[in-house]
Amino acid sequence: MYFEQLSQNSYLQRQGIVEQPRQPENQRASSPQSLRSFVLMMKELGTTHFKGEPNMFEADAWLRNIEKNFKVTECPEEFKKDTAVHYLVEDAEFWWNDIARQYGNDVQSWEAFQNYFERKYFPAEARDQLKREFMELEQGEKNVWEYEAEFTRLRQLVFYGQNDEEAVVQKFLRGLDPEIASRLVAGTFTRLFELYEKAVKVEAALLA
């Protein structure tokens, strides 16, 4: 009788005659997003794979792109490391597998990943070399736009003048072509973009 009654109730439920048993509220709530869902969202945003080539600029660009896409997807901290690891390939993947084997539980967080990544792809010796290049950078044969692009590219890796915009302005001014700089040295500039815009106008006037 029990099985007959159970079968009858199931049939009536399917026909909509008997109300389906209601799930508790905590069971009806949508399940939390999985690691896989964030990996797929990152893919849709165009997140690129990192091969591990010894180029600080490529490593920096990849890391910045990953962090930008984490913000867009609102990726939880607990998924960030594994999501980033998914986008490591070739030499970078071999390197990380070796780190994971050696340090295990010490590399479970996104912060730990960043620390090891920076130690690997932003070594102190290479950063010192870039700093020397930055400090010696001059406009030379470049136009102002090209000079500013190289200035910014190097600056973001040597962290020059992070809390001192005046020092950045003065460094840019010293590197400008002397003919352009001589027309700007008497000006007052509190932001780099102000000096850059004025330098472009001066250069255009000299070439006219």
C-alpha positions in Angstrom: 0.0 0.0 0.0 2.8 2.4 0.8 4.4 2.1 -2.6 1.0 2.4 -4.4 0.2 5.6 -2.4 3.7 7.0 -3.2 3.2 6.2 -6.9 -0.2 7.9 -6.9 1.1 11.0 -5.2 3.9 11.3 -7.7 1.5 11.0 -10.6 -0.8 13.7 -9.1 2.1 16.0 -8.5 3.2 15.7 -12.1 -0.4 16.6 -13.2 -0.4 19.6 -10.9 -3.3 18.2 -8.9 -1.3 17.9 -5.7 1.1 20.7 -4.7 4.8 19.8 -5.0 6.5 19.6 -1.6 8.2 23.0 -1.0 12.0 23.1 -0.4 13.3 25.0 2.6 14.4 28.6 1.8 18.1 27.8 2.2 17.9 24.9 -0.3 16.0 27.0 -2.9 18.6 29.7 -2.9 20.8 29.8 -6.0 24.0 27.9 -5.6 27.2 30.0 -5.3 29.2 30.7 -8.5 31.9 28.2 -9.1 35.6 28.6 -10.0 34.7 27.4 -13.5 32.2 30.2 -13.9 34.8 32.8 -13.1 37.3 31.2 -15.5 34.7 31.4 -18.2 33.8 35.0 -17.4 37.5 35.9 -17.6 37.7 34.2 -21.0 34.8 36.2 -22.3 36.6 39.4 -21.2 39.6 38.3 -23.4 42.0 37.3 -20.6 45.1 36.1 -22.3 47.4 33.3 -21.4 50.9 34.0 -20.1 53.7 31.9 -21.5 56.4 33.0 -19.0 58.8 34.7 -21.4 61.4 36.8 -19.6 60.0 40.2 -20.5 58.9 42.4 -17.6 56.6 44.5 -19.7 54.7 41.4 -20.9 54.5 40.1 -17.4 53.3 43.4 -16.1 50.7 43.8 -18.8 49.3 40.3 -18.1 49.1 40.9 -14.4 47.4 44.2 -14.9 44.9 42.6 -17.3 44.1 39.8 -14.8 43.5 42.3 -12.0 41.3 44.5 -14.1 39.2 41.5 -15.1 39.0 40.4 -11.5 37.3 43.7 -10.7 34.9 43.5 -13.6 33.8 39.9 -12.7 33.9 40.7 -9.0 35.9 37.5 -8.5 36.0 36.4 -4.9 39.5 36.3 -3.3 39.3 32.6 -2.8 39.1 32.0 -6.6 41.7 34.5 -7.8 44.8 32.3 -7.5 43.3 29.3 -9.2 41.8 31.4 -11.9 45.2 33.1 -12.6 46.9 29.7 -12.6 44.5 28.5 -15.3 45.9 31.2 -17.6 49.5 30.1 -17.2 50.9 28.0 -20.1 54.2 26.6 -21.3 57.1 27.8 -19.2 54.9 29.8 -16.8 52.8 26.7 -16.1 56.0 24.5 -15.5 57.3 27.2 -13.2 54.1 27.4 -11.2 53.8 23.6 -10.9 57.3 23.5 -9.5 56.4 26.3 -7.0 53.2 24.4 -5.9 55.1 21.2 -5.4 57.8 22.9 -3.3 55.6 25.1 -1.1 52.2 23.5 -1.2 49.9 25.2 1.4 52.1 28.3 1.4 50.9 29.3 -2.1 47.1 29.0 -1.7 46.2 32.7 -1.8 46.2 35.3 -4.5 48.6 37.4 -2.5 51.1 34.5 -2.3 50.7 34.0 -6.1 51.5 37.7 -6.7 54.6 37.5 -4.4 56.1 34.5 -6.2 55.1 35.9 -9.7 56.9 39.2 -9.0 60.0 37.5 -7.6 60.2 35.4 -10.8 59.3 37.9 -13.5 60.4 41.2 -11.9 63.8 40.3 -10.5 65.7 43.1 -8.7 68.5 43.2 -11.2 66.2 43.7 -14.1 64.3 46.4 -12.3 67.5 48.2 -11.4 68.5 48.2 -15.1 65.1 49.7 -16.1 65.5 52.3 -13.4 68.8 53.3 -14.9 67.2 53.5 -18.3 64.4 55.6 -16.9 66.8 58.1 -15.2 68.8 58.5 -18.4 65.8 58.7 -20.7 65.8 61.8 -23.0 63.5 62.7 -25.9 66.4 62.6 -28.4 65.1 61.8 -31.9 61.6 60.9 -30.6 58.7 63.3 -30.8 57.0 64.3 -27.6 54.3 61.7 -27.9 56.8 58.9 -28.3 58.9 60.3 -25.5 55.9 60.4 -23.1 54.9 56.8 -24.1 58.4 55.5 -23.3 58.6 57.6 -20.1 55.3 56.1 -18.8 56.2 52.6 -19.9 59.4 52.6 -17.8 57.9 54.6 -14.9 55.2 52.1 -14.2 57.8 49.4 -13.6 60.3 51.4 -11.6 57.7 53.1 -9.4 59.3 56.5 -9.8 57.5 59.4 -8.1 54.5 57.5 -6.9 53.8 60.1 -4.2 55.7 63.0 -5.7 54.1 64.3 -8.9 56.4 67.3 -8.8 59.5 65.1 -9.1 57.8 63.3 -12.1 57.1 66.6 -13.8 60.7 67.8 -13.3 62.1 64.5 -14.6 60.0 64.7 -17.8 61.0 68.3 -18.3 64.7 67.6 -18.0 64.4 64.9 -20.7 62.6 67.0 -23.2 64.4 68.4 -26.3 66.3 71.5 -25.1 64.5 73.8 -27.6 61.1 72.7 -26.3 62.2 72.6 -22.6 63.5 76.2 -22.8 60.0 77.4 -23.7 58.4 75.5 -20.7 60.9 75.9 -17.9 59.3 79.1 -16.7 55.9 77.6 -16.5 54.2 76.1 -13.5 53.0 72.5 -13.9 51.5 70.4 -11.1 50.6 67.4 -13.2 52.5 65.5 -15.8 49.6 65.5 -18.3 49.6 69.4 -18.1 53.3 69.5 -19.1 52.9 66.9 -21.8 50.0 68.7 -23.4 51.9 72.0 -23.4 55.0 70.3 -24.8 53.0 68.9 -27.7 51.7 72.3 -28.6 55.2 73.8 -28.4 56.6 71.1 -30.6 53.8 71.6 -33.1 54.5 75.3 -33.2 58.2 74.8 -33.8 57.5 72.4 -36.7 54.9 74.6 -38.3 
